[in-house]
């Protein structure tokens, strides 16, 4: 796999899963997207080039949507935490 496969498919899927798991574990919608942003920014400076910084905020938004999906699913089932 090339970097583009990771950037377009693997990393966004991982960000969504981390956002969902982060909300389930920490009960905080904003903690895991911030963590994903920090990891993506650190990866941009250490593993990839600085052009990867464009994708870092996008992955943060995807992680936020992953956490929001958990909230909507729980609300749809009538469960409250």
C-alpha positions in Angstrom: 0.0 0.0 0.0 1.1 3.5 -0.7 0.9 6.5 1.5 -2.2 7.6 -0.4 -4.1 4.5 0.5 -3.3 5.1 4.1 -4.2 8.8 3.9 -7.5 8.2 2.1 -8.8 5.0 3.7 -6.9 3.7 6.7 -6.3 6.9 8.7 -9.9 8.3 8.4 -11.4 5.0 9.4 -9.0 4.8 12.3 -9.9 8.4 13.3 -13.7 7.5 13.2 -13.1 4.4 15.3 -11.0 6.3 17.8 -13.6 9.0 18.1 -16.3 6.5 18.8 -14.2 4.5 21.3 -13.0 7.7 22.9 -16.6 8.8 23.6 -17.5 5.4 25.0 -14.5 5.2 27.3 -14.1 8.8 28.5 -17.7 10.2 28.0 -16.2 13.3 26.5 -16.8 14.3 22.9 -13.8 16.6 22.5 -11.0 14.6 24.1 -10.4 12.0 21.4 -10.6 14.4 18.5 -7.9 16.6 20.2 -5.8 13.4 20.7 -6.2 12.5 17.0 -5.2 16.0 16.0 -2.0 15.8 18.2 -1.1 12.4 16.8 -1.7 13.6 13.2 0.4 16.7 13.7 3.2 14.8 15.3 3.1 12.3 12.4 3.3 15.1 10.0 6.5 16.4 11.4 8.2 13.0 12.1 6.9 10.4 9.7 5.4 12.3 6.8 6.1 15.7 5.2 4.4 18.9 6.3 1.8 18.6 3.6 0.2 16.0 5.8 -0.8 18.9 8.1 -3.7 19.6 5.8 -5.2 16.2 6.7 -4.7 16.6 10.4 -7.7 18.8 11.0 -9.8 16.7 8.7 -9.0 13.6 10.7 -10.0 15.6 13.8 -13.4 16.4 12.4 -13.9 12.7 11.4 -13.1 11.7 14.9 -15.6 14.1 16.2 -18.2 12.7 13.9 -17.4 9.2 15.1 -18.1 10.3 18.7 -21.3 12.1 17.6 -22.5 8.9 15.9 -22.2 7.1 19.2 -24.3 9.8 20.9 -27.0 9.6 18.2 -27.1 5.8 18.3 -27.5 5.9 22.1 -30.2 8.6 21.9 -32.0 6.6 19.2 -32.1 3.5 21.5 -33.4 5.6 24.4 -30.4 4.8 26.5 -28.8 7.4 28.7 -25.4 7.3 30.4 
